[in-house]
Amino acid sequence: MEFKQLHSWHIDYQGAIRLQDTLKDLLILKKPQGKFCTVAGTDVSYDKASGRFFAGVVVFKLDGTLELIEEVTAVGKVKFPYVPGLLSFREAPILLKAFKRLKSNPDVILFDGQGIAHPRNFGLASHVGLILDKPSIGCAKSRLIGEHAEVDNEPGAYSELHYKNRIVGAVLRTKKNTNPVYVSPGHKINLTFAIRIILTTCRGYRIPEPIRRAHILVNELRKSYLK
């Protein structure tokens, strides 16, 4: 998979914040045109002892079968500290290393992180989606910002996530009697379509299958690498 680097990753805390404030204006948050036939899920696993990241990208057919098409991984050293709101500067480089190894070209990408539901409206899904120039969706397990009403305890129910008088995402119930997930558009997609993709790719678990399988992949890689 080919893409252009938008900027250098050699950057400090203040530079990273300024870059987010600049790049967020390039995001497209509209309903995509055309048909989505494939979907990718991503995840990153971190080993504190070795300071290594393990990234995975798993591509599926976006249909009733969710047939596996391809999976790739990458391993690398952590080069940016953990700073809330700057996760993409920590995880994006190793994810992009994995994306470079893809032979397929997924139509939409799911990230275990935030899209515009972020203090500067530029989370991991937005940042990497912009670099890849692909429709991208953040599907996080916890809330970073915003307020919302209670969500009905039925799959498909959701409540809008509000931040600074703007709708930045949705708190979506994907499974009954299970905590909801936090869905937000990343790039080249709107919230309604993002919710539809998340629900389409859930297979009886709280987390969409592409992200769940990417999570399994990177944890297996980490365990085998550190034996």
C-alpha positions as CSV (number, residue, x, y, z in Angstrom):
1,M,0.0,0.0,0.0
2,E,1.5,3.3,-1.0
3,F,1.0,6.7,0.6
4,K,2.8,10.0,1.1
5,Q,4.3,11.1,4.4
6,L,2.7,14.5,5.4
7,H,5.3,15.5,7.9
8,S,8.3,14.3,10.0
9,W,7.8,12.2,13.1
10,H,10.8,13.9,14.8
11,I,8.8,16.3,16.7
12,D,8.4,17.6,20.3
13,Y,5.3,18.0,22.5
14,Q,4.5,21.6,21.4
15,G,5.3,20.9,17.8
16,A,2.9,17.9,17.8
17,I,0.0,20.0,19.2
18,R,0.6,22.7,16.6
19,L,0.7,20.1,13.9
20,Q,-2.7,18.6,15.0
21,D,-4.2,22.1,15.0
22,T,-3.0,22.6,11.4
23,L,-3.8,19.2,10.0
24,K,-7.3,18.9,11.4
25,D,-8.4,21.6,8.9
26,L,-7.6,19.1,6.1
27,L,-10.1,16.5,7.3
28,I,-13.2,15.6,5.2
29,L,-16.2,14.6,7.2
30,K,-18.8,13.8,4.6
31,K,-20.6,10.7,3.5
32,P,-18.2,8.8,1.1
33,Q,-19.1,8.1,-2.5
34,G,-19.0,4.6,-4.0
35,K,-19.3,1.2,-2.6
36,F,-17.1,-0.2,0.2
37,C,-16.0,-3.8,-0.5
38,T,-13.2,-4.3,1.9
39,V,-12.5,-3.2,5.5
40,A,-9.3,-3.2,7.6
41,G,-8.9,-3.3,11.3
42,T,-5.8,-2.2,13.2
43,D,-4.2,-2.5,16.6
44,V,-0.9,-2.0,18.4
45,S,0.5,-3.9,21.3
46,Y,3.3,-2.5,23.5
47,D,5.9,-4.3,25.6
48,K,7.1,-2.0,28.4
49,A,10.2,-4.1,29.2
50,S,11.7,-4.0,25.7
51,G,10.2,-0.7,24.6
52,R,8.8,-2.4,21.4
53,F,5.6,-1.9,19.5
54,F,3.8,-4.6,17.6
55,A,1.4,-3.4,15.0
56,G,-1.1,-5.4,12.9
57,V,-3.5,-4.7,10.0
58,V,-6.1,-7.2,9.1
59,V,-8.2,-6.9,5.9
60,F,-11.6,-8.5,5.3
61,K,-14.3,-8.6,2.7
62,L,-17.0,-6.2,3.8
63,D,-19.9,-8.5,3.3
64,G,-21.9,-11.1,5.2
65,T,-18.9,-13.4,5.3
66,L,-16.2,-11.1,6.5
67,E,-13.8,-13.4,4.7
68,L,-10.1,-12.8,5.6
69,I,-8.1,-11.3,2.7
70,E,-4.8,-10.4,4.2
71,E,-2.9,-9.7,7.5
72,V,0.4,-7.9,8.0
73,T,2.5,-7.0,11.0
74,A,5.4,-4.8,12.0
75,V,7.7,-4.5,14.9
76,G,9.5,-1.3,16.0
77,K,10.9,0.7,18.9
78,V,8.9,3.3,20.7
79,K,10.2,6.8,19.9
80,F,7.5,9.1,21.4
81,P,6.4,9.1,25.0
82,Y,2.9,8.4,26.2
83,V,1.0,11.8,26.2
84,P,-2.8,11.9,26.4
85,G,-4.1,13.4,23.2
86,L,-0.9,12.6,21.3
87,L,-1.3,8.9,20.8
88,S,-0.9,9.1,17.0
89,F,2.7,10.4,17.4
90,R,3.4,7.3,19.4
91,E,1.5,4.6,17.4
92,A,1.1,5.9,13.9
93,P,4.7,5.3,12.7
94,I,4.6,1.6,13.5
95,L,1.1,1.3,12.0
96,L,2.3,2.9,8.8
97,K,5.2,0.5,8.7
98,A,2.6,-2.3,8.7
99,F,0.4,-0.6,6.1
100,K,3.4,-0.4,3.7
101,R,3.4,-4.2,3.7
102,L,-0.2,-4.5,2.5
103,K,-0.8,-5.8,-1.0
104,S,-4.5,-5.0,-0.8
105,N,-6.0,-1.6,-0.7
106,P,-8.8,-1.5,1.9
107,D,-11.8,0.8,1.3
108,V,-12.3,1.8,4.9
109,I,-10.1,1.4,8.0
110,L,-11.1,0.9,11.6
111,F,-8.8,2.1,14.4
112,D,-8.7,1.2,18.1
113,G,-8.7,4.9,19.1
114,Q,-10.4,8.2,18.4
115,G,-11.2,10.1,15.3
116,I,-12.4,13.6,15.8
117,A,-13.6,12.8,19.4
118,H,-10.4,14.3,20.6
119,P,-9.4,17.6,22.3
120,R,-8.1,19.0,19.0
121,N,-10.4,16.9,16.8
122,F,-7.5,14.9,15.5
123,G,-7.1,11.5,17.0
124,L,-5.3,8.4,15.7
125,A,-8.0,7.5,13.2
126,S,-8.0,11.0,11.8
127,H,-4.2,11.3,11.6
128,V,-3.5,8.0,10.0
129,G,-6.6,8.2,7.8
130,L,-5.4,11.6,6.5
131,I,-1.9,10.2,5.7
132,L,-3.3,7.2,3.9
133,D,-6.0,9.3,2.2
134,K,-8.6,6.7,3.2
135,P,-12.0,6.7,4.9
136,S,-11.2,5.9,8.6
137,I,-13.2,5.4,11.7
138,G,-12.2,5.6,15.4
139,C,-13.7,2.9,17.6
140,A,-12.4,3.3,21.1
141,K,-13.2,1.4,24.3
142,S,-13.2,4.5,26.5
143,R,-14.2,8.1,26.2
144,L,-11.5,10.8,25.8
145,I,-13.7,13.9,25.7
146,G,-17.4,14.9,25.5
147,E,-20.7,14.3,27.2
148,H,-23.6,12.1,26.3
149,A,-26.9,10.7,27.5
150,E,-27.5,7.2,28.6
151,V,-27.5,4.5,25.9
152,D,-30.4,2.0,25.7
153,N,-29.3,-1.6,26.4
154,E,-30.0,-2.9,22.9
155,P,-27.5,-3.6,20.1
156,G,-27.5,-0.6,17.7
157,A,-28.7,1.9,20.2
158,Y,-26.5,5.0,20.5
159,S,-26.3,8.5,22.0
160,E,-24.5,11.4,20.4
161,L,-21.2,12.5,21.9
162,H,-21.1,16.3,22.3
163,Y,-18.0,18.4,22.8
164,K,-17.8,22.2,22.7
165,N,-21.3,22.5,21.2
166,R,-20.4,20.0,18.4
167,I,-21.3,16.4,17.7
168,V,-18.0,14.6,17.6
169,G,-19.1,11.0,17.7
170,A,-21.5,8.4,19.1
171,V,-21.6,6.1,22.1
172,L,-22.8,2.9,20.5
173,R,-24.1,-0.3,22.0
174,T,-22.8,-3.2,20.0
175,K,-23.8,-5.9,22.4
176,K,-26.5,-6.2,25.0
177,N,-25.4,-6.0,28.7
178,T,-21.9,-4.9,27.5
179,N,-20.3,-1.5,27.7
180,P,-20.7,0.6,24.6
181,V,-17.9,1.7,22.3
182,Y,-17.0,5.3,21.3
183,V,-17.3,5.8,17.6
184,S,-16.1,8.9,15.8
185,P,-15.3,9.8,12.1
186,G,-11.7,9.9,11.3
187,H,-11.4,11.1,7.7
188,K,-13.5,10.9,4.5
189,I,-16.6,9.6,6.3
190,N,-19.5,11.0,8.4
191,L,-20.9,9.7,11.7
192,T,-23.9,8.0,10.3
193,F,-21.9,5.9,7.9
194,A,-19.3,5.2,10.5
195,I,-21.9,3.8,12.9
196,R,-23.2,1.6,10.0
197,I,-19.8,0.2,9.3
198,I,-19.1,-0.6,13.0
199,L,-22.4,-2.4,13.3
200,T,-21.9,-4.3,10.1
201,T,-18.6,-5.6,11.2
202,C,-19.6,-6.7,14.7
203,R,-19.9,-10.5,15.1
204,G,-21.3,-11.1,18.6
205,Y,-18.5,-9.3,20.4
206,R,-18.3,-5.7,21.8
207,I,-15.5,-4.8,19.4
208,P,-15.8,-5.0,15.6
209,E,-14.3,-8.1,14.2
210,P,-11.5,-6.4,12.2
211,I,-10.2,-4.6,15.3
212,R,-10.7,-7.8,17.4
213,R,-8.8,-9.9,15.0
214,A,-6.0,-7.3,14.8
215,H,-5.8,-7.3,18.6
216,I,-5.4,-11.1,18.6
217,L,-2.8,-10.9,15.9
218,V,-0.6,-8.3,17.6
219,N,-0.7,-10.0,21.0
220,E,0.2,-13.4,19.5
221,L,3.1,-11.6,17.7
222,R,4.3,-10.0,20.9
223,K,4.2,-13.2,22.9
224,S,6.1,-15.2,20.2
225,Y,8.7,-12.4,19.6
226,L,9.5,-12.1,23.3
227,K,9.8,-15.8,24.0
